[in-house]
Amino acid sequence: MHKIGFFRSIQLKFILIYILLLLVAVQVIGSYFATKLEKELITNFKSSVNDRIELMSYNLEQVFKKERPETPEDSQNPEMPTLEQEVQSVIDDIDTKDFTTLQVVNSQGKVLGTNDTLNYDIVGKKSTEDIVQYALGGSDQDKTFYDPQIDSRVLVKAVHINDKNGDVAGAIYMVVSLKSVYDQLQNISEIFLKASILAIIISAILGILVARTITKPIKEMRRQAQTIARGDFSQNVNIYGTDEIGQLAVSFNDMNDRLRHTYAIVEEEQRKLTSVLENMSDGVIATDVNGIVTLMNEPAAILLGKSPEDCKGRYLLDIVEMNKEQLHVATMADHGSVIFDFGDEENDLLIRAKFSTVLDEDEDTAAYILVLSDVTEQEKIEAERREFVSNVSHELRTPLTTMRSYIEALTDGAWQDESIAPRFLQVTQNETERMIRMVNDLLQLSKMDSRDYKLEQERVDFIAFFHEVIDRFEMNVPEHISFSRELPPQRMFVWIDRDKMIQVLDNVISNAIKYSPDGGKIYFRAIKQKHRILASVEDEGMGIPYDKVDKVFERFYRADKARSRKLGGTGLGLAISKELVEAHQGDIWAKSREGKGTTVFIALPLMGRDRGAGK
């Protein structure tokens, strides 16, 4: 490549660009500086004018507030100055150097004084300025415009003056020249221009020196680029000429022609993969063929509770804490899907890992991809479903087996025995009714689960309502059981479905009666707690083990299964009660001690005053 002359070299171009950038910067800074300076000078000037106007306005208000006779003849003090004289005195005391025009008018627009010594004839005449009329109406205004008569911009302003009653007594009208402001701005701009020219000259000299230091490394970069063009990767460059940068660009582009297509494909695929991994809600782990982790996204780190940086380079089975001697990653990949249990005594955590294999060009395994999903709730629901089906089957099989036994006995001839047949038929009828109740309860729970029911809510005094339910049970309570009511006398209103809440209380009170011993006592209580009412039913029965208290509200759970079936229970009453209470935005729970009895609490939100008043 031939030697490049100075006038075609990058040195000259660099100097020109450097100076042009400096000129642009100076122009931008100058424009910004001039604009800000003009704004600041005008603001300060207006502030100075406003200070004088405020002082003058205060003095004039004192003048207008003085008591004066309507005519000079009525004055007891002949030497007392007139309103016009006092107004003119106030004007004369004010520094009006920059004021082209300064006038004071009364509420009728009549000029009372002016600073224009050559135009005193205007005193006593009515001002015709629109801005004065606005000020007399209580609306102070100002405007700025160019006045060709004085070849300068002027500020026109009108300010109203109040009398002692707070009414508009007059106005101050002024025209202020801004010539001094713009003269000052012009002087500063000239100083800035001279400083800018000096800075450009100095910068041009420095640019020459800097350009020479830059050219030498660029030539070295050109030689290195020719080496890179033989196979190494780099970026695209633009060709603007035949100088050093242009020759360097040719070398880079010779290399780029061979790499552009491949790089574009790889870069696009990399962006797609990165975007997918970052936006996936499931966790993703990539390993090599030996099971060493090479990639882990953030959701996977959250699920495993481990840092992605700490996991990279570690064996997968060490991360999931499995015995690698008994199992290999390839074995799990053959299964396709594996569930890992990361739960502890307090929390359950089940993670499903779906394996997929990455093959190389020879169809050999090159890596493994694991997609992790939290299936804790899914597995819990599935377990509950299986348990529910098992419970339903068991609960239906028991009465059906009993009925079958008695019917077979009747078929074999027991129906002819008048002492046995009625008892067998009664048992069969009881078991049939128990199955009907169970099916009805299951249908009701099914409707609740699908939200296929509607609450007919109304405003109800819960204390009176509670008494009504207790009264109904008290009429038929067994003699060996007694009731104790500890209910407050005041009224507490709740928003409930009476029928549904009666069903809840019936289930709770019935259970208390069933499990109460001979001579037992059932306590009914209700208290007000902030925004809710807390009702409770306490019995003195056998109680429930501490670790099983919360299970009493599960479907088909019985504290004493044999006794519950004997008394006709379906094991669904409290489960239905819990669903109904929660549908009322309430809560239900139990406390119990073995051998000491059980207390069931029902909390319902009290009605607000606004809702209660409207019902």
Secondary structure, DSSP 8 states (H G I E B T S, - for coil): -----GGGSHHHHHHHHHHHHHHHHHHHHHHHHHHHHHHHHHHHHHHHHHHHHHHHHHHHHHHHHS---SSGGG-S-TT---HHHHHHHHHHHS--TTEEEEEEEETTSBEEEES-GGGGGGTTSB---HHHHHHHTT--EEEEEEETTTTEEEEEEEEEEE-TTSSEEEEEEEEEE-HHHHHHHHHHHHHHHHHHHHHHHHHHHHHHHHHHHHHHHHHHHHHHHHHHTTT---------SSSHHHHHHHHHHHHHHHHHHHHHHHHHHHHHHHHHHHH-SSEEEEEETT-BEEEE-HHHHHHHTS-HHHHTTSBHHHHTT--TTT--HHHHHHHSEEEEE---SS---EEEEEEEEEE-TTS-EEEEEEEEEE-HHHHHHHHHHHHHHHHHHHHHHHHHHHHHHHHHHHHTTGGG-TTTHHHHHHHHHHHHHHHHHHHHHHHHHHHHHTT------EEEEHHHHHHHHHHHHHTS--TTEEEEEE--SS--EEEE-HHHHHHHHHHHHHHHHHT--TTEEEEEEEEEETTEEEEEEE--SS---GGGSGGGGSTT--SSHHHHHHTT--S-HHHHHHHHHHHTT-EEEEEEETTTEEEEEEEEEB--HHHHHH-
